[in-house]
Amino acid sequence: MFGIRRRLANLSHLMRPLALAFVGCAILALGIGYVLTYLYRTLELPWIFYYLTIQFVPQFWRGVLFLMLGVGTLSYGIWSLSDKVVIPINTQAQNDEVLLDYRRTDRTPRLAVLSGGPGMLVLASLGRTVDTMTCITPVQDPVEYYYRASSLFNFEKVVFVVPTPQPIDVVFVLDNGVRVKPSDRVTHDERYAERYVVDVHLESTTPLQELQVTRATLDAITQADAIILGPGSLFESIIPNLLMPAVREALQASKAKKIYICSIMTEPGLTHGFTVADHIRQIVRYGGVVPDYVLVNAQRIDADVQRIYAAAGQTPVYLAPEEYEETVVQAIDRGAGSGVVVEGALVIEADVATAVIQLTASLEDPGKSRTVRVLRHDPDKVAAAITSIMQRGR
């Protein structure tokens, strides 16, 4: 009873309009009744009206039946309307209102994640606030890696699934025509530092249309409230799974929010020179869907850190003004940053990165190691941004 009363309370600002609408309907019904009575007495109506107005039922019970149908229809309409939230714009004048539609749910959301190992570790903290988070591993990665990684952390409600049990190779075609695989580690090969991928395809002994996709993968995508692409390598961690027809079709059919977490830096040999729009275009090209939201790092990078990345052929992935399709900044939660539309997706700029100290090879002497500051997606910042997106409509 309390739940019904709480739901109907959503209509508190609509009581007067609803009352007027009810009186109007009653007057309208009275007018229709007078007209029908006149027609019955003066005209010879077609035989179908005999059954439409159930003349074969005694007049008293006929009236009771129509009253019951009317009350039932009116009650259902009011109950459906109570699933909306009505917020007055001006509390001093109750006649200015905004009607917001939303889904009422008492459960926590379900997430499906398509990313690589590091990206899944970044998102692992979301497991504390969701019903389940199913991480679909890249098609070319051995799942044992993820099980070993998960054993090092106390992951809550996080499940790792493989997209297919069949062995598959991923092949990249670079802008110079060279074909490489993820195992070639082109991001660490100076010969490919200024190259980028122009095509991706899967190689398997089984035709793509006949690839077996695990039921857990399809269920995760179908039942998800949000599907998160990334964070991680665009071509190594995200796109390979989108090349499987069954996964792509499930993604296209899903009503879930689709959130792409864009890379912080470009990748030598893979996304050299890519902008935010370039990343989105690849998701659309291979996934067949436009992400609802794209999360982009807005944190400016220190000059020293930029020099380190520049030496490795990497540059920050920022949102360029010329990429805007809509120059009007949309109203967004303050904690999630600002947003504009790029390639049909709502791009949200927010501080989602942090600098960490990492041991790496010396640029002058590869045989020696040194500590450098590098940028990584911050788990807490990313989780806060994702949670903010989940709490809003589109």
Buried (B, 14 or more C-beta within 10 A) or exposed (E): EEEEEEEEEBBEBBEEBBEEBEEEEEEEEEEEEEEEEEEEEEEEEEEEEEEEBEEEEEEEEBEEEBEEEEEEEBEEEBEEBBEBBBEBEEEEEBEEBEEEEEEEEEEBBBBBBBBBBBBBBBBBBBBBBBEBBBBBBBBBBEBEEBEEBBEEEEBBBBBBBBBBEBEBBBBBBBBEEBEBBBEBEBBEEEEBBEBBBEEBBBEBEEEBEEBEBBEBBBBBBBBBBBBBBBBBBBBBBBBBBBBBBBBBBBBEEBEBBBBBBBBBBBBBBBBBEBBBBBBBBBBBEBBEBBBBBBBBBBBEBEEEBBEBBEEBBBBBBBBEEEBBEEEEEEEBBEEBBBBBBBBEBBBBBBBBBBBEEEEEEEEEEEEEEEEBEBBBBBBEBBBBBBBBBBEEEE
